[in-house]
Structure formats: structure tokens, C-alpha cells
Amino acid sequence: MKVLAGLRGHDHRLTRRVAAWDSPAARRLLPAVEEAAAHTKLWWAAAVAMAAGGGWRGRKAAAAGVLAMTVAELLANGVAKQLVERRRPPAEWIPHGDVAERPDSSSFPSGHTAAAVAFTASVAASWPWAGAACAVPTVLVAVERLHSGAHYPSDVVAGAVVGGAAAALVRRAPRLLIRCLR
């Protein structure tokens, strides 16, 4: 129990520190990142751009990214959030106005981060350069979820784990299916 209490304390301190980060660049950039990532618009736009301009490799990467993102959202929002009820960080910890727009759902895990990591990891497996380009907004999405007070750091880490697992599942699914059919 002491270990969990210590981790919770670190989680809370880091949440307050990141939410209190008052950089003019962050105040301009992070709300735009949140708007782009809402309802996975950013990742759908990236998939369309890859499919339209990347030839066969771009279409393969886009399809893998969208599939992994969908699996991650189902796991994070449809399963994990239903099993783990966790309140979002208290509004008084967040010194800026972004608190009013937080969802009412469970804080654990971060669905935005799960979708971003799943998309990026799947794209990177098919088309490493495009995956590297997607990594930048993926990191910004994770930072934004903390800065806005929507999540604790452990929620974001759990979302990243869910996203990585979804990407791995999508990558291995064809081989697993073939094995099952034998």
C-alpha cells in the first residue's frame, strides 16, 4: 500500500506541475492540438494524406493506423474506462481556463493517447518516415491531456500502453488468424 500511495503522490504532483506550466507557446499550441485530436480528426486527416500521396505504402500505413486506432479506442473507451472508475484531476489544480471542457467519463486510461500511440505505432511499422512525422503530434497530444487537467500522468501512460498493445495486435492479427484456421 505504501508503494501505491507513493506513486499516487508522484502522479498528483506531476499533474499539478504540468497543468501549471505557463508558457505562451504552450497556451497557443496545446488548445489547437486538443481541437485537432478531438474525435480523432488529426489521425483521420493524416490517414487521408498518406493514402492520397503515399502510393501503396501510404495506403497500407493509413489502413493499419486507422485499424489500430479503432482497436485502441474500443479497448480504452469501451472496456478500460468501464472497468476503472477514476475521477479526473480536481479543477482547483488547474490554474487556467481549460478545465471547463473536460469530459465526465473516467480518467483512466487516456483514450486520446491510446488512439494517437496506436495510429503512430502502426504507421511506423509500415512506413517509418511517416511514423516519425506522426510521433511529434502524438507526444503533443499526451502533453496536452496533462496540461488541460483531463488526465493524470498514469492515465496517459496507460493510454500509451493500450495504444501500443492495439498496434501490436493489429500487426499480428493476420498471422494469428492463419494459425487459428489451420
TAKAHU-V426775 format. One record per pair of residues at least 4 apart in sequence whose C-alpha atoms are under 8 Angstrom apart, sorted by sequence separation. I is the first residue (numbers start at 1). J is the second residue. D is the distance in Angstrom with one decimal. If there is no record, write none. Layout:
# TAKAHU-V426775
I:J:D  I:J:D
This chain:
# TAKAHU-V426775
1:5:6.2  2:6:6.0  3:7:6.2  4:8:6.0  5:9:6.1  6:10:6.3  7:11:6.0  8:12:6.1  9:13:6.2  10:14:6.0  11:15:6.1  12:16:6.3  13:17:6.2  14:18:6.1  15:19:6.0  16:20:6.0  17:21:6.4  22:26:7.2  23:27:6.2  24:28:6.4  25:29:5.9  26:30:5.4  27:31:6.9  28:32:7.1  29:33:6.3  30:34:6.2  31:35:6.2  32:36:6.2  33:37:6.0  34:38:6.0  36:40:7.4  37:41:5.6  38:42:7.8  40:44:6.3  41:45:6.1  42:46:6.2  43:47:6.1  44:48:6.2  45:49:6.2  46:50:6.1  47:51:6.0  48:52:5.9  49:53:5.9  50:54:5.0  51:55:6.6  54:58:3.9  55:59:6.3  56:60:6.2  57:61:6.1  58:62:6.0  59:63:6.1  60:64:6.2  61:65:6.0  62:66:6.1  63:67:6.1  64:68:6.1  65:69:6.0  66:70:6.1  67:71:6.3  68:72:6.1  69:73:6.2  70:74:6.2  71:75:6.2  72:76:5.9  73:77:5.5  74:78:4.7  75:79:5.0  76:80:5.0  77:81:5.3  78:82:6.5  79:83:6.4  80:84:6.0  81:85:6.6  89:93:7.1  90:94:7.5  94:98:7.9  98:102:7.6  110:114:6.2  111:115:6.1  112:116:6.2  113:117:6.0  114:118:6.0  115:119:6.0  116:120:6.1  117:121:5.8  118:122:6.1  119:123:6.1  120:124:6.0  121:125:6.3  122:126:6.7  123:127:5.7  124:128:4.2  127:131:6.2  128:132:6.1  129:133:6.4  130:134:6.2  131:135:6.2  132:136:7.3  133:137:7.9  134:138:6.3  135:139:6.2  136:140:6.4  137:141:6.0  138:142:6.5  139:143:6.3  140:144:6.0  141:145:6.2  142:146:6.8  143:147:6.1  144:148:5.9  145:149:6.5  146:150:6.2  151:155:5.8  152:156:6.7  153:157:6.2  154:158:6.0  155:159:6.1  156:160:6.2  157:161:6.3  158:162:6.2  159:163:6.1  160:164:6.1  161:165:6.1  162:166:6.1  163:167:6.2  164:168:6.2  165:169:6.0  166:170:6.1  167:171:6.1  168:172:6.1  169:173:5.7  170:174:7.8  172:176:6.2  173:177:6.0  174:178:6.3  175:179:6.3  176:180:6.3  177:181:6.3  178:182:6.4  22:27:7.1  36:41:5.7  37:42:5.1  49:54:7.7  50:55:7.9  51:56:7.8  53:58:6.9  54:59:6.7  73:78:7.0  74:79:6.6  75:80:6.1  76:81:6.1  77:82:7.3  94:99:6.7  109:114:7.9  123:128:7.1  124:129:7.0  145:150:5.4  146:151:5.4  151:156:6.8  36:42:5.1  37:43:7.3  52:58:7.5  124:130:6.4  125:131:7.5  145:151:5.7  146:152:6.2  51:58:4.8  52:59:7.5  123:130:6.7  124:131:3.8  146:153:6.6  50:58:4.6  51:59:4.1  91:99:6.0  123:131:5.1  124:132:6.7  50:59:6.4  51:60:7.7  122:131:7.8  51:61:7.8  121:131:6.7  146:156:7.8  50:61:7.4  51:62:5.9  120:131:5.4  145:156:7.5  47:59:7.9  50:62:6.0  120:132:7.9  47:61:7.8  48:62:7.2  120:134:5.6  142:156:6.3  47:62:4.5  120:135:6.2  46:62:7.7  47:63:7.4  47:65:7.3  88:106:6.9  120:138:7.2  47:66:7.1  87:106:5.9  88:107:5.0  86:106:5.0  87:107:5.8  85:106:5.2  86:107:5.3  117:138:6.4  44:66:7.3  84:106:7.1  85:107:7.4  86:108:5.9  116:138:5.3  43:66:7.6  85:108:7.2  81:105:7.4  82:106:7.7  84:108:6.5  81:106:5.5  113:138:7.2  116:141:7.5  81:107:7.4  81:108:5.9  80:108:7.3  81:109:6.5  113:141:6.5  80:109:6.9  112:141:7.1  113:142:5.6  112:142:7.7  77:109:7.9  76:109:6.1  112:145:7.9  76:110:7.2  77:111:6.0  76:111:5.4  110:145:7.8  73:111:6.0  76:114:6.8  72:111:7.6  73:114:6.7  110:151:6.8  72:114:5.7  73:115:5.9  114:156:8.0  118:160:7.8  72:115:5.6  107:150:7.0  108:151:7.6  113:156:6.1  117:160:5.7  121:164:6.7  107:151:5.7  114:158:7.9  115:159:8.0  118:162:7.8  119:163:7.7  69:114:7.5  70:115:7.3  107:152:7.6  109:154:7.9  110:155:5.3  114:159:4.2  118:163:4.0  122:167:5.2  69:115:4.6  72:118:6.3  102:148:8.0  109:155:4.4  110:156:5.1  113:159:5.2  114:160:5.1  117:163:4.9  118:164:5.5  121:167:6.0  122:168:7.7  68:115:7.7  69:116:7.1  102:149:7.7  103:150:7.5  108:155:4.9  109:156:6.4  112:159:7.6  113:160:5.7  114:161:7.3  116:163:7.2  117:164:6.2  118:165:7.7  69:117:8.0  102:150:5.7  107:155:6.6  109:157:7.9  110:158:7.0  111:159:6.0  114:162:5.6  115:163:5.9  118:166:5.9  119:167:7.2  122:170:7.8  69:118:5.1  99:148:6.3  109:158:5.4  110:159:4.7  114:163:4.1  118:167:4.9  122:171:7.2  68:118:5.3  69:119:5.0  98:148:5.4  99:149:6.3  108:158:7.5  109:159:5.0  110:160:7.9  113:163:7.3  114:164:7.6  68:119:5.8  98:149:7.6  99:150:7.5  108:159:7.9  67:119:8.0  65:118:6.8  66:119:6.3  65:119:4.1  68:122:6.6  94:148:7.3  64:119:7.6  65:120:6.6  94:149:6.0  65:121:7.6  93:149:7.8  65:122:5.0  64:122:5.6  65:123:5.2  91:149:7.4  64:123:6.4  90:149:7.9  89:149:6.0  61:122:6.9  62:123:6.6  88:149:7.4  89:150:6.8  61:123:4.7  64:126:7.8  88:150:6.0  89:151:6.4  61:124:7.6  88:151:6.0  89:152:6.6  61:125:7.8  88:152:7.4  61:126:5.1  60:126:6.8  61:127:6.1  57:126:7.0  58:127:7.2  57:127:6.6  40:112:7.7  43:116:7.3  15:89:7.7  19:93:7.4  20:94:6.5  38:112:7.6  19:94:5.5  20:95:6.0  37:112:7.1  40:115:7.5  19:95:7.1  20:96:7.8  43:119:7.1  16:93:5.8  16:94:7.0  50:130:8.0  76:159:7.0  76:162:6.7  75:162:7.1  72:162:6.2  72:163:5.3  72:165:7.9  69:163:7.4  72:166:5.2  68:163:7.7  71:166:5.8  72:167:7.9  69:166:7.5  68:166:5.5  69:167:7.8  68:167:5.1  68:169:7.9  65:167:7.9  68:170:5.8  67:170:7.1  33:137:7.6  37:141:7.1  64:170:7.2  33:140:6.9  34:141:6.7  64:171:7.7  33:141:6.3  30:140:7.2  34:144:6.6  30:141:7.9  33:144:7.2  34:145:7.8  31:144:7.5  30:144:5.5  21:147:7.3  19:146:6.3  20:147:7.4  18:146:6.3  19:147:4.1  18:147:5.4  19:148:6.3  19:149:6.1  15:146:6.4  15:147:7.7  15:149:7.3  15:151:7.8  15:152:5.6  14:152:8.0  15:153:6.5  14:153:7.1  12:152:7.0  11:152:6.3  11:153:6.0  11:154:6.6
